[in-house]
Amino acid sequence: MSKKMLLLFVLSVAFVASVFSLKLSAQTPATGDWSASLVDNESKINLNFGLRSENGEKTNRHQFGQTYDFAELGLTREQVLRGGPVRFTLAREAGTIDCEGSFQNSKGSGTFRFTPNAAFVSGMKSRGFDFEKATRTNDRTPQENRIFAAAALNVTTALADDLATAGFKLDIDDLFKAAIFKIDSNFMREMAATGFPNLSMEDLVKARIFKIDADLVKQANQLGFGKQGMEGLVKMRIFKVTPEFIAEVRNEGLSDLSLEELVKLQIFKIDAEFIRQAKAEGVPLEVERLVQRKLGFDRRRAL
């Protein structure tokens, strides 16, 4: 489970990074290929868009995948299952993606044409987000553009306005992250209200990936782990160091453990029952000694 969440984080970062190299203008249509398949028990559709390079050739460099409701595309589940030629459109504030192709055996493919919306670009620019300006000092493509990705992910001026109310300093990349991980101003304010130090968009992304909310932060503070930072909270989620688990081991006499020691107990599946049994056999209440007993080292020495 943890590997899956980490993979999601890595892929999302790669997705945002890939957007940097796009070179669309606000008025220039772009073309490419799409493929699709049903997901979530056939209740939604996953679309993968592949933009063509400037010379019209196919490239694997600009790939965008996202899951959509059928209603967003003007497409029905029955059309996909029935198969045959289709036309559908993803209309977003950043632009319109017109698709045509066909489905067979619940899988589809075809071509698309993307028409950017100049009003979206100007609206974002007035809010301090210039989608046509290079943001990296070493960027060799000053006209790089993220408009297609904004359409695919539904980055909107309303999203920018909402995030701005939380008082965070944001850039265009942050807009993409917020759209991908469903981060809004309410979540930002709730997390900030916990007193979390130096809260950044990267922290909020990790919080979404690992299902860390304001309640968990408060619980961590109450348990004495408030200074661990986001990485500490991520460890608590990955290794299931829950308030209940902490209370159990503390009730058995392990009352002053660090987060790393609690993680070690979970890694070796040392729970309250095992601790009680080990105590009954005279094993000292030390994490390393409990781990040795779990691995059978103590018994081997006794033999």
C-alpha positions in Angstrom: 0.0 0.0 0.0 2.7 2.4 0.9 4.6 1.7 -2.3 1.4 2.5 -4.3 1.1 5.8 -2.6 4.7 6.7 -3.1 4.4 5.7 -6.8 1.5 8.1 -7.1 3.5 10.9 -5.6 6.4 10.2 -8.0 4.2 10.0 -11.0 2.4 13.2 -10.1 5.7 15.1 -9.8 6.7 13.7 -13.1 3.4 14.8 -14.6 3.8 18.3 -13.4 7.5 18.4 -14.6 6.5 17.2 -18.1 4.1 20.1 -18.5 7.1 22.5 -18.4 8.2 21.4 -21.9 5.0 22.1 -23.8 5.2 24.9 -26.4 1.6 25.8 -27.2 0.4 29.4 -27.7 -2.9 30.6 -26.4 -4.3 30.6 -30.0 -2.6 27.6 -31.6 -4.6 24.3 -31.7 -2.7 21.2 -30.8 -3.3 17.6 -31.9 -2.5 14.2 -30.6 -3.8 10.7 -29.9 -5.9 9.3 -27.1 -6.6 5.9 -25.6 -9.2 4.9 -23.0 -10.4 2.1 -20.8 -13.0 1.7 -18.1 -12.1 1.9 -14.5 -13.8 1.8 -11.0 -16.1 -1.1 -11.9 -16.8 0.4 -15.3 -18.4 3.5 -13.6 -15.7 5.9 -15.0 -13.3 6.2 -17.9 -9.6 6.7 -17.9 -8.3 8.8 -20.7 -4.6 9.1 -21.8 -3.7 11.9 -24.1 -0.5 12.0 -26.1 0.4 15.3 -27.7 2.2 15.4 -31.0 5.4 17.2 -31.3 5.7 20.5 -33.2 6.6 18.7 -36.4 3.5 16.5 -36.1 5.3 13.3 -35.0 4.1 11.1 -32.1 6.1 11.4 -29.0 5.9 9.7 -25.6 7.3 12.8 -23.9 3.9 14.5 -23.4 1.5 12.0 -21.9 -1.4 12.9 -19.7 -3.7 10.5 -18.0 -6.8 11.3 -16.0 -10.0 9.6 -14.9 -13.3 11.2 -15.9 -17.0 10.8 -15.3 -18.8 10.0 -18.5 -20.9 13.1 -18.2 -17.8 15.3 -18.4 -17.2 14.0 -21.9 -20.7 13.8 -23.2 -20.1 10.0 -23.5 -22.0 7.1 -22.1 -21.0 3.8 -20.6 -23.3 2.1 -23.1 -21.4 3.6 -26.0 -18.1 2.3 -24.7 -19.5 -1.2 -24.0 -21.3 -1.4 -27.3 -18.2 -0.3 -29.3 -18.0 1.5 -32.6 -17.1 5.0 -33.7 -17.4 7.8 -31.2 -17.0 11.6 -30.9 -16.8 13.3 -27.5 -15.6 16.6 -26.1 -13.9 17.7 -22.9 -14.8 21.3 -22.5 -12.9 23.2 -19.8 -12.1 26.8 -19.0 -8.5 26.4 -20.3 -9.7 25.1 -23.7 -11.6 22.4 -25.5 -10.4 18.8 -26.3 -12.4 17.4 -29.3 -11.9 13.6 -29.6 -12.9 11.1 -32.3 -12.1 7.4 -32.6 -13.7 4.1 -31.7 -14.2 1.6 -29.0 -13.8 -2.2 -29.1 -13.9 -4.6 -26.1 -14.3 -1.6 -23.7 -11.1 -0.1 -24.9 -10.8 3.0 -27.2 -8.4 5.0 -29.2 -8.3 7.8 -31.6 -7.2 11.4 -32.2 -7.9 14.7 -30.6 -7.7 18.4 -31.4 -7.2 20.9 -28.5 -8.2 24.5 -28.9 -6.8 26.8 -26.1 -8.9 29.5 -24.6 -7.2 32.9 -24.7 -9.5 34.3 -22.1 -8.3 31.7 -19.6 -4.7 32.7 -20.2 -5.4 36.4 -19.8 -7.6 35.7 -16.7 -4.8 33.7 -15.1 -2.2 36.4 -16.0 -4.3 39.0 -14.2 -4.2 36.8 -11.1 -0.4 36.6 -11.2 -0.1 33.2 -13.1 1.5 33.7 -16.5 1.0 30.4 -18.4 3.1 31.7 -21.3 6.1 32.8 -19.4 9.1 30.6 -18.5 9.4 30.2 -14.7 12.8 28.5 -14.6 16.1 30.4 -15.1 17.6 27.6 -17.1 14.6 27.2 -19.4 15.4 27.3 -23.1 11.8 27.6 -24.2 10.5 31.0 -22.9 7.1 30.4 -24.6 6.6 27.1 -22.8 2.9 26.5 -22.0 0.8 24.5 -19.7 -2.6 25.2 -21.2 -3.4 21.7 -22.4 -2.6 20.2 -19.0 -4.7 22.9 -17.4 -7.6 21.7 -19.5 -7.0 18.0 -18.9 -6.8 18.5 -15.1 -9.4 21.3 -14.9 -7.2 24.0 -13.5 -9.5 27.1 -13.4 -9.5 30.7 -12.4 -12.0 29.7 -9.7 -9.5 27.3 -8.3 -6.8 30.0 -8.3 -9.2 32.4 -6.5 -10.1 29.9 -3.9 -6.5 28.9 -3.1 -5.6 32.6 -2.9 -8.0 33.1 0.0 -5.9 30.7 2.2 -3.0 33.2 2.2 -0.3 30.9 0.7 2.2 32.1 -1.8 1.5 30.0 -4.9 2.9 29.5 -8.4 1.5 27.7 -11.5 2.9 24.3 -10.4 1.0 24.6 -7.2 -2.2 25.1 -9.2 -1.6 21.8 -11.0 -0.8 20.0 -7.7 -4.0 21.4 -6.1 -6.1 20.1 -9.1 -4.5 16.7 -9.1 -4.8 16.1 -5.3 -8.0 17.9 -4.7 -6.5 20.6 -2.4 -8.7 23.6 -1.7 -8.6 26.6 0.6 -10.6 24.8 3.4 -8.0 22.0 3.6 -5.2 24.5 3.5 -6.7 26.5 6.3 -7.5 23.5 8.4 -3.9 22.2 8.2 -2.5 25.6 8.9 -4.7 26.0 11.9 -3.0 23.0 13.6 0.1 25.1 14.0 2.0 23.0 11.5 5.4 24.7 11.0 6.3 26.1 7.6 3.4 24.4 5.8 4.1 24.2 2.0 2.2 22.9 -1.0 4.5 19.9 -1.0 3.4 19.1 2.6 -0.3 19.4 1.5 0.3 17.1 -1.4 1.8 14.5 0.9 -1.0 15.0 3.3 -3.5 14.2 0.6 -1.6 11.2 -0.7 -1.2 9.7 2.8 -4.6 10.8 4.1 -3.3 13.1 6.7 -5.8 15.6 8.0 -6.1 18.2 10.7 -7.4 15.6 13.2 -4.4 13.4 12.8 -2.0 16.4 13.2 -3.9 17.3 16.5 -3.6 13.7 17.7 0.1 13.6 16.9 0.5 16.8 18.9 -1.4 15.4 21.9 0.7 12.2 21.8 4.0 14.2 21.8 4.9 13.8 18.1 4.0 17.3 17.0 7.6 18.2 16.2 8.1 15.3 13.8 7.0 17.3 10.8 5.3 16.0 7.7 7.8 13.2 7.3 7.0 11.9 10.7 3.3 12.0 10.0 3.9 10.1 6.7 5.7 7.4 8.7 2.8 7.1 11.1 0.5 6.5 8.2 2.7 4.1 6.2 3.5 2.0 9.3 0.1 2.3 10.9 1.4 3.9 14.1 -2.1 4.9 15.2 -3.1 6.6 18.5 -4.7 3.2 19.4 -1.4 1.3 18.8 0.6 3.9 20.8 -1.9 3.7 23.7 -1.7 -0.1 23.7 2.1 -0.3 24.0 2.2 2.5 26.5 -0.3 0.6 28.7 2.2 -2.3 28.6 5.0 -0.1 30.1 6.6 1.3 26.9 5.7 4.8 27.7 8.6 6.9 26.4 9.2 5.5 22.9 10.4 7.6 19.9 8.5 7.5 16.6 11.3 5.4 15.1 10.9 2.8 17.9 7.2 2.7 17.4 7.8 2.2 13.7 10.1 -0.7 14.5 7.5 -2.4 16.6 5.1 -2.2 13.8 7.6 -3.5 11.2 8.2 -6.6 13.3 4.5 -6.9 14.2 5.1 -6.5 17.9 1.8 -5.8 19.5 0.4 -5.6 23.1 -0.2 -9.3 23.3 3.4 -10.1 22.3 4.8 -7.6 24.8 2.7 -9.2 27.6 4.0 -12.6 26.7 7.6 -11.4 26.5 7.3 -9.7 29.9 6.0 -12.9 31.4 9.1 -14.7 30.0 11.4 -12.2 31.6 12.3 -10.2 28.5 13.4 -6.6 29.4 11.0 -3.9 28.2 13.4 -2.6 25.5 12.5 -2.3 21.9 15.7 -4.0 20.7 15.2 -6.9 23.1 11.6 -7.3 22.0 12.7 -7.4 18.4 15.4 -10.0 19.2 12.7 -12.2 20.9 10.4 -11.8 17.9 13.2 -12.9 15.6 14.0 -15.8 18.0 17.6 -14.7 18.9 17.0 -15.1 22.6 15.7 -18.6 22.2 18.7 -19.6 20.1 21.2 -18.3 22.7 19.2 -20.2 25.4 19.7 -23.4 23.4 
